Amino acid sequence: MDRTRDQVEKIIRDQKPDFVMYDMAYWIPEVARPLGIKTIKYSVVSAAAIAIVLVPARNVVEGKAITAAELSAPPTGYPSTSVVLRGHEVRSLLFVSQPYGEGITFYERACTGMKGCDAIAIRSCYEMEEKLCDYIGRQYGKPVFLTGPVLPESTRTPLEDRWAQWLNGFEAGSVVFCSFGSQLILEKEQLQELVLGFESTGLPFLVVLKPPVGSSTIEEALPEGFEERVKGRGVVWGGWVQQLEILDHPSIGCFVNTCGFGSMWESLMSDCQIVLVPHLGDQILNTRLMAEELKVAVEVERDEKGWFTKENLSNAIKGVMDKDSEVGSMIKKNHSEWRKLLRSEGFMSSYIDKFFQNMQELADHK
Ligand SMILES: O=c1ccn([C@@H]2O[C@H](COP(=O)(O)OP(=O)(O)O[C@H]3OC[C@@H](O)[C@H](O)[C@H]3O)[C@@H](O)[C@H]2O)c(=O)[nH]1
């Protein structure tokens, strides 16, 4: 990407846009500013994930790596005590000190990008992350524009027949759906623990995962006798599925996911109970937001390595699927209030309208 700088510069010179929006191309302001073009750094991870580490208050000395000890406390002024990383989890942020491209770390890339822009934009909403967004704005001395969740409202394609028919065979709200995003590749042992956890819930399930480390297909990695035992009620699929359409199917009652930022919004918009098994640093923070602050989901207990047992997974799922469960009813109620708000007429479009208005004002401000 960095090596396309000359080409990008040429396009910007030729097209003379009013704005350039970018994410990790930290050099965009250097290119656009001399041409009088405004820049917006648009982040598609949560405000929490930026605020906890990618801010000047971290006082990172150039060329020096951030240590786990330094990361163990949030930066000065960080405005939340619940959306935080605990103990060994801080290790999930150590990657920010590593090179990300040539001659620059992830931390420097992100911070330079935010220092140089005219405005920071975040795919979030004030109802959920107001204090965190304000904190980022104060840290960089920049306006922060929010785009809201930006999810498709109506342009859905029908669910593939294979899944529609299979799901139609189950009662409403009875199937557990699990999808771990676009990146995660599990160790074989952890994948086996995961599917055994689903088996022991006794519930119907559809699990979508990439083949684990060292296996070329998902089938060859499954525990012995597993497919036979769950035949008719459980499917583990190694390919891509239409997550949004599956979540919309009336038979789905629970969504187990890593709380990647995309899945976080999609789960909030859905009718399902939410069970979270975060993996990366931002996913852990998103999980804290969902489970601790909004109380719309439960988090599966994990060990120091971030691994979970089949019992912990199964108990978390049964705990929210059991009709008499107090925790299950509490998160269902809270989730339904958030869903109502997020799905309310004009909620998403008013964020987009406001975003355009913010851009217009920025453009008018010479
Ligand atoms: O089979 C699939 C799997 C995934 N998807 C879609 O792919 C998207 C996955 O996005 P997620 O953010 O949940 O997960 P990813 O693994 O892609 O996340 C990555 O980028 C965002 C960060 O917050 C995450 O930490 C990082 O893992 C979702 O929109 C989901 O609907 C499918 O449509 N089908």
The ligand as an SDF file (V2000), in Angstrom:
LIG
                    3D

 34 36  0  0  0  0  0  0  0  0999 V2000
  -18.7550  -16.9110    6.7560 O   0  0  0  0  0  0  0  0  0  0  0  0
  -18.7540  -15.6960    6.9750 C   0  0  0  0  0  0  0  0  0  0  0  0
  -17.8960  -15.0780    7.9310 C   0  0  0  0  0  0  0  0  0  0  0  0
  -17.9770  -13.7200    8.1140 C   0  0  0  0  0  0  0  0  0  0  0  0
  -18.8500  -12.9720    7.4020 N   0  0  0  0  0  0  0  0  0  0  0  0
  -18.9090  -11.5070    7.5540 C   0  0  0  0  0  0  0  0  0  0  0  0
  -17.5780  -11.0360    7.6650 O   0  0  0  0  0  0  0  0  0  0  0  0
  -17.5290   -9.9990    8.6140 C   0  0  0  0  0  0  0  0  0  0  0  0
  -16.5220  -10.3930    9.6870 C   0  0  0  0  0  0  0  0  0  0  0  0
  -16.1850   -9.2480   10.3860 O   0  0  0  0  0  0  0  0  0  0  0  0
  -15.7590   -9.2580   11.8960 P   0  0  0  0  0  0  0  0  0  0  0  0
  -15.3740   -7.8760   12.2370 O   0  0  0  0  0  0  0  0  0  0  0  0
  -16.7910   -9.8780   12.7220 O   0  0  0  0  0  0  0  0  0  0  0  0
  -14.5720  -10.2810   11.9270 O   0  0  0  0  0  0  0  0  0  0  0  0
  -13.1170  -10.1590   11.2420 P   0  0  0  0  0  0  0  0  0  0  0  0
  -12.3690  -11.3880   11.6270 O   0  0  0  0  0  0  0  0  0  0  0  0
  -13.2050   -9.8660    9.8020 O   0  0  0  0  0  0  0  0  0  0  0  0
  -12.5990   -8.8990   12.0020 O   0  0  0  0  0  0  0  0  0  0  0  0
  -11.3790   -8.2640   11.8400 C   0  0  0  0  0  0  0  0  0  0  0  0
  -11.5730   -6.8910   11.5920 O   0  0  0  0  0  0  0  0  0  0  0  0
  -12.3580   -6.1930   12.5390 C   0  0  0  0  0  0  0  0  0  0  0  0
  -11.7690   -6.3240   13.9120 C   0  0  0  0  0  0  0  0  0  0  0  0
  -12.6500   -5.8330   14.8790 O   0  0  0  0  0  0  0  0  0  0  0  0
  -11.4940   -7.7510   14.2370 C   0  0  0  0  0  0  0  0  0  0  0  0
  -10.8140   -7.8590   15.4310 O   0  0  0  0  0  0  0  0  0  0  0  0
  -10.7030   -8.4090   13.1790 C   0  0  0  0  0  0  0  0  0  0  0  0
  -10.5940   -9.8020   13.4350 O   0  0  0  0  0  0  0  0  0  0  0  0
  -18.9170   -9.8000    9.1640 C   0  0  0  0  0  0  0  0  0  0  0  0
  -19.5190   -8.7200    8.4940 O   0  0  0  0  0  0  0  0  0  0  0  0
  -19.6400  -11.0970    8.7990 C   0  0  0  0  0  0  0  0  0  0  0  0
  -21.0140  -10.9250    8.5460 O   0  0  0  0  0  0  0  0  0  0  0  0
  -19.7020  -13.5540    6.5000 C   0  0  0  0  0  0  0  0  0  0  0  0
  -20.5290  -12.8860    5.8710 O   0  0  0  0  0  0  0  0  0  0  0  0
  -19.6210  -14.9040    6.3220 N   0  0  0  0  0  0  0  0  0  0  0  0
  1  2  2  0
  2  3  1  0
  2 34  1  0
  3  4  2  0
  4  5  1  0
  5  6  1  0
  5 32  1  0
  6  7  1  0
  6 30  1  0
  7  8  1  0
  8  9  1  0
  8 28  1  0
  9 10  1  0
 10 11  1  0
 11 12  2  0
 11 13  1  0
 11 14  1  0
 14 15  1  0
 15 16  2  0
 15 17  1  0
 15 18  1  0
 18 19  1  0
 19 20  1  0
 19 26  1  0
 20 21  1  0
 21 22  1  0
 22 23  1  0
 22 24  1  0
 24 25  1  0
 24 26  1  0
 26 27  1  0
 28 29  1  0
 28 30  1  0
 30 31  1  0
 32 33  2  0
 32 34  1  0
M  END
$$$$
